[in-house]
């Protein structure tokens, strides 16, 4: 493996919305070719994007309660890390995460 | 910053537990060094008996292996006994010369078994029962010899005797007192225990004092034991003698260092010794004049100690109420508190000698002060909890003896005895967890609390109806180490140390009016709480400051944010309100049109006399509400749900009151009322009670002369019959009494408590006193409810008109 990891395909940055169009400690749902993507904004105005599917039973994470850097799935209360999509122990599982960048208050997600 | 140095002397359960608690709250505060005299890492001493009995191995009972210390950056010295504490230079010195300096020292030196000072006590084959080494010695002797004598008929002695018998030895238990386990059992229960153990093949000699241990004379030097001789001159042959006559706090090291000891190292409520840099926990300690030899108090001490070592400075150890469970397979025995009684105590007794069940409860001033259970210990934890919470029991006194009826209500085949369940039997019907999985997790991961078991296995973490079973499994697996969670002083969640009651009190006193204000003032540990405390805080604020408080949508569970019920596929269900279960052709026509227009896949009649539209897409919700043009049914909310009614006197030939109209009036009076949990009412027009008023939060039953009001019933997980509150004459009174009771519940219950839980806690007498006896208070409560409800709008109407549109809109990539 080479020292520098390169994505297999180049990332396409897609503009989604303005940061203030996502509620603080909340999320919006983005329809995409990959399926629905949940875009979260936490208390520190950090933005995260995860596939809108809990690794447990596919619950829509976008509808959960956001706290710290986690979201609680609305179906059975699994806690999922916003940065990496991984379930918090003792639960196991991971949902896909997407790269996010903020430019002048606009939110872009990296899709490939 | 340079880390402080913490040294722990004693690598046992109490000391290491304190370290675990400390690492949880202040992982980086100390460089930690541990000295242990035994060659093993930390193991679960209370499970030595199952090891002796051959039911577990040493590997099964390890709590922290050597890797745990390394992972947490702890320096571990095994096989090193500390010889001296130099308090001036602040260092400890081991027998082999190893030294370690400290800023804080934690002593957890445990206790030593007491050896009877009789001739022959030093003979080969005379041992105590304390650690792995003793256990191995017993296992080894059982393989080579035939006869064993156990001196001491207490908990430890009986467990030792049982283990040796199982390993094939002839065992005689010698006990000085008149009956076995006299510190935990009364004479009757002890008699039944003795009978059971005799049936297992154990022999007993009670009221017998040991005079001498006789050994073979091996040419002048002491040889191996051959017999035990008693005061009355009788003798019993013995190749092995186990002394289990008590323990003595191990204070040698502390005393030599000049620390004040008096039957234990004397500590205060923060576990500090007379030298404030030196703490002590566990069996070596004397706290308020008491030394504890059971494990549960040690855990309480460890928690308080860690809190102070971690500079949190909260929490006091104020002593423990003890409970005992004997870990002998096939013997069910539980005792707690004071069970001997005196002229001031009242005794409730159940004695079935043939069936082998004996239960004694001791009551004083309407409080349970002690219990002894033999043969059926299902309700041990329940009694123990009441005992510790000093709960007033006069309302349940008549059925107290028959235990907690809801145990194992739904979802586990009506089972209510964990012991008789097979390993493959399902305990938790919500999460599909069977008994074997729970037992395995408890053993392998060293779990001691209900919360830990819930976290690791999910058992009883959803609806909670199997909590009693899980507690039983926990207590039968870890024995006396299990203490039921303290319900009274339980913090709201892991984000805070404060209880629900404290938070509600403070937010009123300090006039805190936002969630961040509460979190800042009450020093929340997390930046913005969690999915458990935020909805609770939002409700408490809404209840405390009606009109004034702006609802925090993001602290509401999705159902209350979207005003519809989320389904397993992420769609929603919509249930419009039908007052008192009545509808009309135009409403039904609109519902039919909506179903067609939005292609709603399922239409179902609910148990609450309404119609449920299932499978609605979130983005369609505002349109569905607009076209329905019916009020929100709040079927998704912790709020007033339905008022179920029967037909009543308008049509029914038996009806004596107009129950439908009463139901409509109640529903119109109470709708838009948010509450700690869902609230359901019912009104029946005659005592035939077709609306099932007996299992509702407020149930109303019409009689010829008026209405009977019942409260705090429940038809769900915990089926509970509502209790009679009072009888009233007019409909207006029904509205006022029902409203006042629900306002009392809104103001005083914990979030997620149903009325059944709330009334179980405060008692029906209290509710009667506040609602029935106190007219002024009743009127004030009802007025506050009217005021709160008048400030709430119909959420569907608002959203149909465009409020909060973003919640329902999708974005496109």
Interface residues (C-beta under 8 A of the other chain):
Chain A: X14 X16 X17 X21 X23 X24 X25 X26 X28 X29 X30 X31 X32 X33 X37 X39 X42 X43 X44 X57 X58 X59 X60 X63 X64 X65 X66 X67 X68 X72 X74 X75 X76 X77 X79 X90 X109 X111
Chain B: X455 X456 X462 X526 X527 X528 X529 X530 X531 X534 X535 X553 X554 X555 X557 X558 X561 X562 X566 X568 X569 X570 X806 X810 X811 X812 X813
